[in-house]
């Protein structure tokens, strides 16, 4: 088929496009700007990319798949409707894409990308569709000539209910994306129940209050009891975590933090349920090299390290902050400087008190304008809310010659050239901190 993707530059939709290209379909797509992802699709998957959206891009295609942010007034959406072309949201498209596959689905509020990438490392002979770039295989997609798929399952729009899970791993559950669920917590939790009930095999973090309360047949991980001897170490300046899991012995995995040991343990238990041998699991876990934008070390000098992290919820940021403090001490750095680009007005206002607490321990905090993700602007007094910190309110940052520059009204207001510097956010902060924007 000829399949066109509106919003193909997104991490989730681009994964589906690559997966379908590998399955023999002819793909095309559009987005508002050219990015590393759209370049990869054009160069390595033969996709015709249209920047920005244009109505003619859908002429001659058999199916149009669009991202969650696309609205009915999009010119390509409108033209596809006029021409009678099949229109599917990403959520709807999953049914046909994954319906005949043996899917190993990983869901949860936090850690699902990491756990998915770890599971893909542990079971190397599988397809993989992940909501982040695995550094092991340099993509959010890996192709294998079989029916098995490691899939990062998304709860934000209940699309995980269309993922046809054979195995379901759930890391944790915390109310998020509540605007989609009309702030109805019962509906939100029922979505997770339904996801787990779809699976033939389940692995859960049983110390999560909600997951632990479920009366379902599942392999249950109790992290405080089942994960022992956690140790953080540096290998060539890079973070590694060692731990012991139940009766299965010792493991080592790339990354820092108790949450890294937890995510790896869930992936290990899932792989065991799928029939993998424990020694193969132990060896293959060492192939995991982290994922882009998750504790992603983008500059590693003797006197300074710059880290890009996708964390955009207080729980995620707090977990990474704990890891940063350990890493700072192991490297012997004196300062921890953090740059935060809030993501969405709704998320920022709903979790404001959590955001204020999660940055405790930083020496300096830079706050950038909120990345709206298409939301209507809300006036939030971030300067007042974060007044306890040594604070810089800025417009943007960039990195040149190993120095991070903080910019306000076109002027550099401060520079960071030593210590540990970390940028948090799910917007364009990743390009700013890499000096690409």
C-alpha positions in Angstrom: 0.0 0.0 0.0 0.9 3.7 -0.3 0.6 5.0 3.2 0.9 8.7 4.1 1.6 9.9 7.7 0.5 13.4 8.8 3.0 14.3 11.6 5.6 11.8 10.6 8.3 13.6 12.5 6.9 12.5 15.8 8.7 9.6 17.6 5.6 7.4 17.7 4.3 7.9 14.2 7.8 7.7 12.7 8.2 4.2 14.3 5.0 3.0 12.6 6.1 4.4 9.3 9.5 2.6 9.5 7.8 -0.6 10.6 5.4 -0.5 7.7 8.2 0.4 5.3 10.1 -2.7 6.4 6.9 -4.7 5.8 7.0 -3.6 2.2 4.7 -0.7 2.1 5.5 2.6 0.3 5.5 5.4 2.8 5.3 9.2 2.7 4.7 11.9 5.3 4.6 15.5 6.3 5.4 17.6 9.3 5.8 21.3 10.2 9.6 21.2 10.0 12.5 19.1 8.8 14.3 17.2 11.6 16.7 14.4 12.2 13.8 12.0 12.1 12.4 13.2 8.8 15.8 13.1 7.2 16.3 9.5 8.4 12.9 8.5 6.9 13.8 10.1 3.6 17.3 8.7 3.4 17.0 5.2 4.8 13.3 4.3 4.2 12.6 6.0 0.9 9.9 8.2 2.3 8.7 11.3 0.3 8.6 14.0 3.0 6.6 17.2 2.6 7.5 20.2 4.7 5.2 21.9 5.8 1.8 20.2 5.4 0.3 20.5 1.9 -3.0 19.2 0.6 -1.4 17.7 -2.5 0.8 15.4 -0.4 -2.1 12.9 0.0 -3.0 12.6 -3.7 -2.6 9.0 -4.9 -2.2 7.4 -1.5 -4.3 4.4 -0.2 -4.3 5.3 3.5 -3.6 8.2 5.7 -2.5 7.8 9.3 -2.3 10.9 11.5 -0.8 11.8 14.8 -2.9 12.8 17.9 -2.1 16.5 17.5 -3.5 16.7 13.9 -6.8 18.5 13.8 -9.6 18.2 11.1 -8.6 21.6 9.7 -5.2 20.2 8.6 -5.0 20.7 4.8 -3.9 17.1 4.2 -6.6 15.7 6.5 -9.3 17.8 4.7 -8.1 16.7 1.3 -8.0 13.0 2.2 -11.5 13.4 3.5 -12.6 15.0 0.2 -11.0 12.3 -1.8 -12.5 9.5 0.2 -9.1 8.1 1.3 -9.1 5.9 4.4 -8.2 8.1 7.4 -6.9 6.4 10.6 -5.5 7.9 13.8 -2.3 6.3 15.1 -4.5 4.7 17.8 -6.8 3.2 15.2 -4.0 2.1 12.9 -2.4 -0.1 15.6 -5.2 -2.7 15.3 -4.2 -3.5 11.7 -0.5 -3.1 12.2 -0.2 -5.3 15.4 -3.3 -7.4 15.1 -1.5 -10.5 13.8 1.7 -10.1 15.7 2.9 -11.7 19.0 3.3 -8.4 20.9 5.4 -7.9 24.0 3.9 -4.6 25.2 5.4 -2.4 27.9 3.2 0.2 29.5 3.3 2.5 32.6 3.5 6.1 33.6 7.3 6.1 33.8 10.1 3.9 32.5 8.3 2.3 29.7 10.7 3.5 27.0 13.7 2.3 29.0 12.1 -1.1 29.9 11.0 -1.6 26.2 14.6 -0.9 25.0 16.0 -3.2 27.6 13.6 -6.0 26.6 14.6 -5.5 23.0 18.2 -5.9 24.0 17.5 -9.0 26.1 15.5 -10.7 23.2 17.5 -9.6 20.2 15.7 -11.6 17.6 12.5 -9.4 17.7 11.0 -6.5 15.9 10.9 -3.4 18.1 8.7 -0.3 18.2 9.9 2.1 20.9 9.0 5.6 21.8 12.6 6.7 21.9 15.9 6.0 20.0 17.7 2.9 21.3 21.4 3.6 21.2 22.0 -0.1 20.7 20.5 -0.1 17.3 20.4 3.6 16.6 16.6 3.9 15.9 13.2 3.7 17.5 12.5 0.7 15.2 14.3 -2.6 14.7 13.2 -5.1 12.0 13.3 -8.9 12.3 11.9 -11.4 9.9 9.4 -12.9 12.4 6.1 -12.2 14.1 7.5 -11.0 17.5 7.3 -7.3 18.4 8.6 -5.5 21.5 6.2 -2.5 21.7 6.1 0.5 23.9 2.4 0.8 24.7 1.0 4.3 25.2 -1.7 5.1 27.7 -2.0 8.8 26.9 -4.9 8.2 24.5 -5.8 4.6 25.5 -4.0 3.4 22.3 -2.4 0.6 24.3 -5.8 -1.1 24.2 -5.3 -1.6 20.4 -1.8 -3.1 20.8 -2.8 -6.8 20.9 -0.5 -7.7 23.8 0.6 -11.3 24.3 2.9 -10.2 27.1 2.0 -7.0 29.1 4.6 -5.4 31.4 3.5 -2.5 33.5 6.2 -0.5 35.3 3.9 1.8 37.5 0.6 3.7 37.2 0.2 7.3 38.0 -2.6 9.7 36.8 -1.3 11.5 33.7 -2.7 12.8 30.5 -5.9 13.4 32.5 -7.2 15.9 30.0 -7.8 13.0 27.6 -9.6 11.0 30.4 -11.8 14.1 31.2 -10.1 14.0 34.7 -12.0 10.8 35.4 -9.6 8.7 37.5 -11.9 5.6 37.4 -11.8 5.7 33.6 -8.0 6.1 33.7 -7.4 3.1 36.0 -9.9 1.0 34.1 -7.9 1.6 30.9 -4.9 -0.1 32.6 -7.0 -2.9 33.9 -8.3 -3.5 30.4 -4.8 -3.4 29.0 -3.6 -6.1 31.4 -6.7 -8.2 30.9 -6.0 -8.3 27.1 -2.6 -10.0 27.7 -2.1 -13.8 28.1 1.0 -13.2 30.2 1.5 -10.3 32.7 4.5 -8.9 34.6 3.9 -6.0 37.1 5.6 -3.9 39.7 3.6 -5.1 42.6 4.8 -2.4 45.0 2.9 0.1 42.9 -0.3 0.8 44.9 -2.7 0.3 42.1 -1.0 -2.6 40.4 -0.5 -4.4 43.7 -4.2 -4.1 44.4 -5.2 -6.0 41.3 -6.6 -9.5 41.6 -5.1 -10.9 38.4 -2.7 -13.7 37.5 0.7 -12.1 37.0 4.4 -12.4 37.7 4.8 -9.8 40.5 8.1 -8.0 41.2 8.5 -6.6 44.7 11.5 -4.3 44.2 12.4 -3.7 47.9 12.4 -7.5 48.5 13.4 -9.0 45.1 16.2 -6.5 44.1 19.3 -6.6 46.3 22.9 -5.4 46.3 22.3 -2.3 44.1 25.6 -0.7 43.2 26.4 2.3 41.0 29.7 2.3 39.2 31.5 4.1 36.3 32.8 2.3 33.3 34.9 4.6 31.1 33.1 7.5 32.8 29.7 6.1 31.9 27.0 5.1 34.4 26.3 1.4 35.2 24.1 -0.2 37.8 24.8 -3.7 39.3 22.1 -5.6 41.2 21.0 -9.0 42.3 17.5 -10.2 41.2 15.7 -12.9 43.2 17.4 -16.3 42.8 18.6 -15.4 39.3 21.9 -13.9 40.4 23.8 -10.8 39.5 23.2 -8.4 36.5 24.8 -5.3 35.2 23.0 -2.7 33.0 23.9 0.7 31.5 22.4 3.6 33.5 22.2 4.9 37.0 19.5 4.6 39.6 17.1 2.3 41.5 14.6 2.8 38.7 17.1 1.4 36.2 17.4 -1.7 38.3 13.6 -1.9 38.6 13.1 -1.5 34.8 15.8 -4.1 34.0 14.2 -6.5 36.5 10.8 -6.2 34.9 12.4 -6.8 31.4 14.3 -9.8 32.7 11.1 -11.3 34.2 9.2 -10.7 31.0 11.9 -12.4 28.9 11.9 -15.4 31.3 8.1 -15.6 30.8 8.8 -15.7 27.0 11.1 -18.7 27.4 14.5 -17.0 27.2 17.4 -18.6 29.0 18.7 -16.8 32.1 22.4 -16.8 30.9 21.4 -15.4 27.6 19.4 -12.7 29.3 22.4 -11.8 31.6 24.7 -11.5 28.6 22.3 -9.7 26.3 21.4 -7.1 28.9 24.9 -5.8 28.6 24.1 -4.8 25.0 21.7 -2.2 26.2 23.4 1.2 25.8 20.7 3.5 27.0 18.2 5.5 25.0 18.5 9.0 23.4 17.3 11.8 25.7 17.2 9.6 28.8 20.2 10.4 31.0 21.8 11.0 27.6 25.4 12.1 28.1 26.0 14.4 25.1 29.3 16.0 26.4 31.8 14.1 28.6 34.8 16.2 29.5 37.0 15.8 32.6 35.7 19.0 34.1 32.1 19.0 32.7 29.4 16.7 31.6 26.2 17.8 29.8 23.2 15.5 30.0 19.9 15.6 28.0 16.9 14.1 29.7 13.4 13.7 28.4 11.9 13.9 31.9 8.8 16.0 31.9 6.9 14.8 34.9 7.9 15.4 38.6 8.2 11.6 39.3 10.5 11.2 36.3 12.6 14.2 37.1 13.0 13.2 40.8 14.3 9.8 39.8 16.8 11.3 37.4 17.8 13.9 40.0 18.6 11.1 42.5 20.8 9.5 39.8 22.5 12.9 39.0 23.5 13.4 42.6 25.2 10.0 42.7 26.9 10.7 39.3 28.0 14.1 40.4 29.7 12.7 43.5 31.3 9.8 41.6 32.8 12.3 39.1 33.9 14.6 41.8 31.9 17.6 40.5 31.1 20.5 42.8 28.0 21.9 41.0 24.8 20.6 39.6 23.1 23.0 37.2 19.7 22.2 35.7 17.8 23.7 32.8 14.1 22.9 32.6 11.7 23.5 29.7 8.2 22.8 31.1 6.0 20.7 28.8 2.4 21.7 28.4 0.5 24.2 30.4 -1.9 21.6 31.6 0.8 19.3 33.0 2.7 22.2 34.5 -0.3 23.6 36.4 -1.6 20.2 37.4 1.7 19.1 38.9 3.2 22.5 40.0 3.9 21.6 43.6 5.6 18.3 42.5 7.8 20.3 40.0 8.8 22.7 42.8 9.9 19.8 45.0 11.6 17.6 42.4 14.5 19.9 41.7 15.7 20.0 45.3 19.5 19.7 45.5 20.4 21.8 42.4 22.9 24.6 42.7 21.3 26.6 39.9 18.0 26.2 38.1 17.2 27.7 34.7 13.5 27.8 33.6 12.7 28.3 29.9 9.2 29.2 28.4 6.6 26.4 28.6 6.6 24.2 25.5 2.9 24.5 24.6 2.5 21.3 22.5 -0.5 23.1 20.9 -2.2 24.0 24.1 -3.8 27.4 24.8 -1.5 29.6 26.9 -2.2 29.8 30.7 -0.5 32.5 32.8 1.6 30.6 35.4 3.9 32.4 37.9 6.9 30.1 37.6 9.3 32.8 38.9 7.3 33.1 42.1 6.7 29.4 42.5 10.4 28.6 42.3 11.7 31.5 44.3 13.4 29.2 46.8 16.0 28.3 44.1 19.0 30.2 42.7 16.9 30.9 39.6 17.4 32.2 36.1 14.3 32.8 33.9 15.5 32.6 30.3 14.3 32.4 26.7 16.6 29.7 25.4 19.9 28.0 25.8 22.6 26.8 23.4 25.9 25.0 23.6 29.0 26.2 21.8 32.6 24.9 22.2 31.6 22.9 25.3 30.0 25.8 27.0 26.3 26.0 27.8 25.0 29.6 27.2 21.8 30.8 28.9 20.1 33.5 26.8 17.4 36.2 27.8 16.3 39.0 25.5 19.0 38.1 23.0 21.8 38.4 25.7 23.8 35.7 27.4 22.9 36.1 31.1 25.1 33.2 32.4 27.3 30.4 31.1 28.1 26.9 32.4 31.5 25.4 31.6 32.2 23.1 34.5 30.3 20.7 36.7 27.2 18.7 35.8 24.7 20.4 33.5 21.4 18.7 32.8 18.5 19.7 30.6 15.0 18.4 31.2 12.0 18.5 28.9 10.1 16.9 26.1 10.0 19.9 23.7 12.8 21.4 21.6 15.2 21.7 24.6 17.0 18.6 23.2 18.0 20.6 20.1 18.9 23.6 22.2 21.2 21.8 24.6 22.9 20.0 21.7 23.6 23.3 20.0 21.3 22.5 17.1 18.8 25.3 17.6 
